[in-house]
Amino acid sequence: MLIIIMPIDIQNTVKNLHPLEIRIILSYAKGDELSIEKVEKELGFKPGNGNQALSWLADKALLSEIRRTTAVFYEMTALGREWKEKGSPEERIIELIRIQSGLSLPDIARTLKLENRDIGSAFGSLSKLGVLAMDGGKKVIMALPPDRLENGRPILEHFAVLRGLLDRAAEGGLIAEASLSNAEKSIMAGISKKRGASDAAFRQIDRETVFFGFTVSGDGSVPAEAVAAALRAAGITGDEIGTLSPEMLETGSWKGKTFRSYNVRTPPTRLNPGRTNPYAKFLENVKDKLAALGFEEFDGPLVETEFWNSDALFMPQFHSARDIHDVYRVAEPDKARAIEEPWLSNIAAAHESGGATGSRGWNYAFDRDFTRRLILRSQGTVLSAKTLPRAEIPGKYFGIVRCFRYDRVDATHLPDFYQTEGIVLGENVNLRTLLGMLDMFAREVAGAKEVKYVPGYFPFTEPSVEVHIKHPVLGWFELGGSGIFRPEVTESLGVTVPVAAWGLGIDRMALMALGLNDLRELFSCNIENVRLRRAKETAV
């Protein structure tokens, strides 16, 4: 019998290694740089296993971080796949105008079944290339003769590069920015977005890669090469059986195999009584405070129409003002059957000419088909708009509203978030009324010590105010927007008195109130952190 004697520290390390860790230690040597992608590809790990194994080895001080690199990649979106199949808007417009010249931009949009803003953007690009122009009757015509269009080098190169990017993404998935030529980078800059990429052909992704290396003798930890030698001497390969299944017993395939050892002294799973989630409790407390002040709570569906989410709030269709609300669209069904009257006609008139509101409106043809499009609500103000037709005067209303927007996730931004939304209606309502409510939210609900008010812009309020609070770690950040609803909003929905409205990020209030530094901690799956926050809240 061969008896292997190894130092106690190495023996303990070997005993606590997972098979994934063992395979990494035996497959690589000092001087190798390891990353998640590298070990998963070369060792055949399942997605996620590489990250687990490298993290475990780093915790045991067998690996240490060497360096980090950040690379930019581009991923094709659903719109990009549509371009790949049907052609880009520019290509489709050229093909249409070559066959049928003298169409207006709205005519082109209807014919190609594209939105007005996409057609306008594509026409602008083609105008710069000198391909299309607008005649005196606002009709689109070819600016180049057919032979120039077929043989114009800059024009052909533009579409060839664009088509090449779409083909590469369809075949190989992600495209690394480092692999792009200058011409490709120039075109990619115009068709990609980092945030809110629903209206872009590509989504920009910043990917960080962490590289690890084995520890060496003399740094105070167990040297990785000594652990590898001990594993080989003991005949441990990382392929040991960890679970004995009924199939293995039936077939006898377990015979001759090596099994992983188990520690029978491992304590059982700790049982803990359930507690209310601290963030859920915070939301309930806010509701109780507002109800105690005489506010009536409103609520509504997560899926809304463009009409109530934006049009009823005097946000012009196909205007850059709507870009601040990047929305998730509903695929099936994609449109509501109808919009309630007389609100549809009132709002359409307000957009086109001001209607009976005393405004000049936005002076464009309101699209009654587009307004039926179904989306996930991007702001709580949609419920304020829907409440106006039935609101009592004077009256006070509020809601704790779940909203959805494309957003880059960081300490103060999430794509799925909550707002506290509210309105106050009455003859004597004014900006002072609004500022008093904002101060209450900032100081009494969020617990902020420093508050400031900044002029803002929202298409549906005038004046508009943003309230900012100062976090002890994150510094100043916006709590939300507010203002006095414009007549185009209120009078179109049957209200003739002033209406103060606000939509505040209640998630951000919780950062201050619960003593957190990152919004993601509100939705953490780390139960210990949640229990700790609940214990602190109870103690206070």
DAFEN-V446509 format. One record per residue. RES is the residue in one letter. PSI is psi in radians with two decimals (none if undefined). D_FIRST is the distance of its C-alpha to the first C-alpha in Angstrom with 1 decimal. Layout:
# DAFEN-V446509
[[RES/PSI/D_FIRST] [RES/PSI/D_FIRST]]
This chain:
# DAFEN-V446509
[[M/2.34/0.0] [L/2.12/3.8] [I/2.14/6.3] [I/2.14/9.8] [I/2.20/12.8] [M/2.70/16.1] [P/2.63/19.6] [I/-0.74/20.9] [D/-0.69/23.6] [I/-0.67/21.4] [Q/-0.77/18.9] [N/-0.69/22.0] [T/-0.80/23.5] [V/-0.71/20.6] [K/-0.49/20.4] [N/0.12/24.2] [L/2.45/24.4] [H/2.65/26.0] [P/-0.62/25.0] [L/-0.72/28.3] [E/-0.71/27.6] [I/-0.77/24.2] [R/-0.64/25.9] [I/-0.78/28.5] [I/-0.70/26.3] [L/-0.31/24.3] [S/-0.33/27.6] [Y/2.88/29.7] [A/3.01/29.7] [K/2.35/31.8] [G/-0.31/35.4] [D/2.47/35.4] [E/2.17/38.0] [L/2.43/37.1] [S/2.90/39.5] [I/-0.84/39.4] [E/-0.69/41.1] [K/-0.89/38.7] [V/-0.61/35.4] [E/-0.66/36.9] [K/-0.82/38.2] [E/-0.49/35.4] [L/-0.01/32.5] [G/0.50/34.5] [F/2.68/34.6] [K/2.71/37.3] [P/2.27/40.3] [G/-0.49/39.6] [N/-0.59/35.8] [G/-0.75/36.2] [N/-0.74/38.3] [Q/-0.89/35.9] [A/-0.76/32.8] [L/-0.64/34.7] [S/-0.75/36.2] [W/-0.77/32.9] [L/-0.64/31.4] [A/-0.68/34.7] [D/-0.55/34.6] [K/0.07/31.1] [A/0.39/32.7] [L/-0.37/30.4] [L/2.70/33.5] [S/2.63/37.1] [E/2.33/40.4] [I/-0.88/41.9] [R/2.94/45.2] [R/2.50/47.2] [T/2.56/49.6] [T/2.24/52.3] [A/2.62/53.6] [V/2.31/56.4] [F/2.79/56.1] [Y/2.31/58.7] [E/2.33/58.2] [M/2.36/60.8] [T/3.13/62.5] [A/-0.63/64.2] [L/-0.68/67.4] [G/-0.69/65.8] [R/-0.59/64.7] [E/-0.73/68.3] [W/-0.71/69.6] [K/-0.69/67.2] [E/-0.79/68.6] [K/-0.22/72.3] [G/2.67/72.8] [S/2.82/73.3] [P/-0.67/76.5] [E/-0.80/78.0] [E/-0.72/77.4] [R/-0.61/78.8] [I/-0.77/81.9] [I/-0.80/82.7] [E/-0.70/82.4] [L/-0.81/84.7] [I/-0.54/87.3] [R/-0.52/87.5] [I/-0.71/88.5] [Q/1.53/90.5] [S/2.81/91.8] [G/0.49/93.7] [L/2.62/91.5] [S/2.90/91.1] [L/-0.77/87.7] [P/-0.62/87.8] [D/-0.76/88.7] [I/-0.74/85.7] [A/-0.75/83.4] [R/-0.72/84.8] [T/-0.78/84.6] [L/-0.07/81.0] [K/0.80/80.0] [L/2.81/78.7] [E/2.67/79.4] [N/-0.73/82.3] [R/-0.58/80.2] [D/-0.70/77.9] [I/-0.74/81.0] [G/-0.73/82.6] [S/-0.77/79.6] [A/-0.72/79.3] [F/-0.69/83.0] [G/-0.73/82.8] [S/-0.76/80.1] [L/-0.54/82.1] [S/-0.72/85.2] [K/-0.59/83.5] [L/-0.12/82.5] [G/0.34/86.2] [V/-0.78/85.5] [L/2.81/87.3] [A/3.02/90.3] [M/2.24/92.5] [D/-3.07/96.2] [G/-0.35/99.1] [G/0.31/98.5] [K/0.56/94.9] [K/2.53/93.7] [V/2.27/90.7] [I/2.82/91.6] [M/2.30/89.9] [A/-0.18/90.5] [L/2.52/89.5] [P/2.77/90.9] [P/-0.68/88.6] [D/-0.62/88.1] [R/-0.65/87.1] [L/-0.66/84.6] [E/-0.56/83.1] [N/0.00/83.0] [G/1.96/82.8] [R/-0.86/79.7] [P/-0.65/78.9] [I/-0.82/79.2] [L/-0.70/77.1] [E/-0.70/74.4] [H/-0.88/74.3] [F/-0.54/73.7] [A/-0.75/71.3] [V/-0.79/69.1] [L/-0.82/69.2] [R/-0.63/68.4] [G/-0.69/65.5] [L/-0.74/64.0] [L/-0.70/64.2] [D/-0.76/62.7] [R/-0.75/59.8] [A/-0.64/59.0] [A/-0.58/59.3] [E/-0.74/56.9] [G/0.08/54.3] [G/-2.12/54.5] [L/2.50/54.6] [I/2.15/56.6] [A/2.36/55.6] [E/-0.59/58.6] [A/-0.36/57.3] [S/-0.05/57.7] [L/2.52/61.4] [S/2.99/64.4] [N/-0.71/67.2] [A/-0.69/69.3] [E/-0.68/66.5] [K/-0.68/66.0] [S/-0.77/69.7] [I/-0.69/69.9] [M/-0.59/66.7] [A/-0.51/68.2] [G/-0.20/71.0] [I/0.24/69.0] [S/2.70/66.0] [K/2.59/65.7] [K/-0.64/63.0] [R/2.54/64.3] [G/0.94/66.3] [A/0.32/65.6] [S/-0.48/67.2] [D/0.40/70.2] [A/2.66/68.2] [A/-0.42/66.6] [F/2.60/63.4] [R/2.24/61.5] [Q/2.29/60.3] [I/2.19/56.8] [D/2.05/55.4] [R/2.19/51.6] [E/2.33/49.5] [T/2.24/46.2] [V/2.27/43.7] [F/2.34/41.3] [F/2.74/38.1] [G/2.72/35.9] [F/2.55/32.5] [T/2.79/32.6] [V/2.94/31.8] [S/2.53/30.7] [G/-0.05/33.5] [D/0.17/35.1] [G/-0.09/33.7] [S/3.02/31.2] [V/2.13/27.5] [P/2.38/27.6] [A/-0.62/26.9] [E/-0.52/25.3] [A/-0.66/22.7] [V/-0.73/22.0] [A/-0.74/21.8] [A/-0.70/19.3] [A/-0.67/17.1] [L/-0.78/17.5] [R/-0.72/16.6] [A/-0.59/13.4] [A/-0.07/12.3] [G/0.39/13.6] [I/2.20/16.6] [T/-0.29/19.7] [G/-0.08/22.3] [D/0.25/22.6] [E/2.63/20.7] [I/2.26/22.8] [G/-0.43/24.7] [T/2.24/27.0] [L/1.91/26.6] [S/2.80/30.0] [P/-0.63/31.9] [E/-0.69/32.0] [M/-0.61/28.3] [L/-0.67/28.1] [E/-0.74/31.0] [T/-0.30/29.8] [G/0.25/26.1] [S/-0.21/25.3] [W/-0.32/22.7] [K/2.32/20.3] [G/0.00/17.4] [K/2.81/18.4] [T/2.40/16.8] [F/2.60/18.8] [R/2.57/20.1] [S/2.66/19.5] [Y/2.56/22.7] [N/1.82/24.2] [V/-0.15/25.8] [R/0.08/27.8] [T/2.24/29.7] [P/2.66/33.4] [P/2.92/35.6] [T/2.33/38.2] [R/2.39/41.2] [L/2.32/44.5] [N/2.44/47.6] [P/2.63/51.2] [G/2.62/53.2] [R/2.77/55.7] [T/2.36/58.5] [N/2.32/57.5] [P/-0.60/59.3] [Y/-0.70/60.9] [A/-0.69/62.1] [K/-0.68/63.6] [F/-0.77/65.2] [L/-0.70/66.9] [E/-0.67/68.2] [N/-0.69/69.7] [V/-0.75/71.5] [K/-0.74/73.0] [D/-0.71/74.1] [K/-0.78/75.8] [L/-0.66/77.7] [A/-0.64/78.7] [A/-0.42/80.1] [L/0.05/82.2] [G/0.20/83.8] [F/2.50/81.9] [E/2.32/81.4] [E/2.41/78.0] [F/2.81/77.9] [D/2.97/75.1] [G/3.10/74.8] [P/2.71/72.5] [L/-0.58/69.8] [V/2.18/71.3] [E/2.96/74.8] [T/2.79/77.3] [E/-0.51/78.2] [F/-0.99/81.6] [W/-0.58/80.5] [N/-0.55/77.7] [S/-0.84/79.8] [D/-0.74/83.2] [A/-0.32/84.6] [L/0.34/83.6] [F/0.53/85.8] [M/2.02/83.0] [P/2.43/84.5] [Q/2.49/82.8] [F/0.57/81.6] [H/2.62/82.1] [S/-0.36/79.7] [A/-0.47/80.1] [R/-0.19/77.9] [D/-0.36/75.0] [I/-0.10/74.1] [H/1.27/73.0] [D/2.18/70.4] [V/2.79/69.8] [Y/2.19/67.4] [R/2.63/69.4] [V/2.27/69.0] [A/-0.75/68.4] [E/2.06/69.7] [P/2.68/72.4] [D/-0.21/73.4] [K/2.62/76.8] [A/2.75/78.6] [R/-0.73/81.5] [A/2.84/84.1] [I/2.46/84.9] [E/2.44/87.2] [E/2.66/90.8] [P/0.15/92.9] [W/-0.66/90.0] [L/-0.86/89.0] [S/-0.69/92.6] [N/-0.81/93.1] [I/-0.71/89.9] [A/-0.75/90.7] [A/-0.68/94.2] [A/-0.68/92.9] [H/-0.76/90.6] [E/-0.77/93.3] [S/0.01/96.4] [G/-0.29/95.7] [G/-2.31/97.2] [A/0.38/99.2] [T/-0.09/97.1] [G/0.07/99.4] [S/2.83/96.7] [R/-0.10/96.9] [G/-2.90/93.5] [W/-0.16/91.1] [N/0.95/93.6] [Y/2.93/91.4] [A/1.93/91.1] [F/2.25/88.8] [D/1.84/86.3] [R/-0.21/86.4] [D/-0.79/83.6] [F/-0.64/81.2] [T/-0.29/81.9] [R/-0.05/80.4] [R/2.39/76.9] [L/2.35/74.1] [I/2.88/71.7] [L/2.31/69.4] [R/2.39/71.6] [S/-0.11/71.2] [Q/2.62/73.1] [G/-0.30/74.3] [T/-0.34/77.9] [V/-0.65/78.1] [L/-0.54/78.4] [S/-0.75/81.1] [A/-0.73/83.1] [K/-0.38/82.6] [T/-0.49/83.8] [L/-0.81/87.0] [P/-0.43/89.1] [R/0.03/88.5] [A/2.53/88.4] [E/2.62/90.9] [I/2.11/93.0] [P/2.78/92.3] [G/2.76/88.6] [K/2.25/85.1] [Y/2.63/82.0] [F/2.91/78.3] [G/2.64/75.0] [I/1.86/71.2] [V/2.28/70.6] [R/2.27/67.4] [C/2.85/68.0] [F/2.24/66.3] [R/2.63/66.7] [Y/2.21/64.8] [D/2.59/63.5] [R/2.21/60.8] [V/2.18/58.5] [D/-2.85/58.5] [A/-0.42/59.0] [T/0.19/62.6] [H/2.37/62.6] [L/2.61/61.1] [P/-0.22/62.2] [D/1.93/62.3] [F/3.00/64.2] [Y/2.54/66.7] [Q/2.58/70.3] [T/2.11/72.8] [E/2.44/76.0] [G/2.82/79.5] [I/2.61/83.2] [V/2.17/86.3] [L/2.47/89.6] [G/2.78/93.1] [E/-0.58/96.4] [N/0.18/95.4] [V/2.34/91.9] [N/-2.98/91.5] [L/-0.60/89.1] [R/-0.69/89.2] [T/-0.81/88.0] [L/-0.81/85.0] [L/-0.59/84.1] [G/-0.72/84.2] [M/-0.74/81.6] [L/-0.70/79.4] [D/-0.66/79.5] [M/-0.79/78.5] [F/-0.79/75.4] [A/-0.74/74.4] [R/-0.84/74.9] [E/-0.62/74.6] [V/-0.91/72.0] [A/-0.43/69.9] [G/0.39/70.5] [A/2.52/71.4] [K/-0.52/73.3] [E/2.19/74.6] [V/2.47/76.3] [K/2.72/78.4] [Y/2.35/80.4] [V/2.34/80.6] [P/2.44/83.0] [G/3.12/81.3] [Y/2.20/82.1] [F/2.37/81.7] [P/-0.34/84.0] [F/0.00/84.8] [T/2.60/85.7] [E/1.98/88.4] [P/2.87/88.0] [S/2.46/84.2] [V/2.38/82.0] [E/2.39/78.3] [V/2.29/76.9] [H/2.50/74.2] [I/2.78/72.1] [K/2.07/70.1] [H/2.47/66.4] [P/-0.41/65.0] [V/-0.81/62.1] [L/-0.23/63.3] [G/-2.72/66.8] [W/2.34/69.8] [F/2.76/69.4] [E/2.29/71.7] [L/-0.56/71.7] [G/-3.11/73.9] [G/2.82/77.3] [S/3.07/80.6] [G/-3.06/84.3] [I/2.14/87.5] [F/2.41/87.5] [R/2.69/89.9] [P/-0.55/92.9] [E/-0.47/91.6] [V/-0.97/88.7] [T/-0.87/90.6] [E/-0.52/93.9] [S/-0.40/92.4] [L/0.29/90.6] [G/0.29/93.7] [V/2.29/93.3] [T/0.06/96.1] [V/2.82/94.9] [P/2.52/92.6] [V/2.04/88.8] [A/2.32/86.2] [A/2.60/82.8] [W/2.68/79.3] [G/1.83/75.8] [L/2.53/73.2] [G/1.73/69.4] [I/-0.42/68.3] [D/-0.72/64.7] [R/-0.58/65.8] [M/-0.69/67.6] [A/-0.52/64.4] [L/-0.80/62.7] [M/-0.86/65.2] [A/-0.62/65.4] [L/0.03/61.7] [G/0.66/60.9] [L/2.90/58.8] [N/0.05/58.5] [D/2.25/57.6] [L/-0.56/59.0] [R/-0.40/55.6] [E/-0.39/54.6] [L/-0.48/57.2] [F/0.50/55.2] [S/2.50/51.6] [C/0.07/48.8] [N/1.74/47.1] [I/-0.52/47.9] [E/-0.73/47.2] [N/-0.69/49.8] [V/-0.74/52.3] [R/-0.69/51.7] [L/-0.76/52.2] [R/-0.69/55.5] [R/-0.68/56.7] [A/-0.72/56.0] [K/-0.73/57.9] [E/-0.72/60.8] [T/-0.69/61.0] [A/-0.67/61.0] [V/none/63.9]]
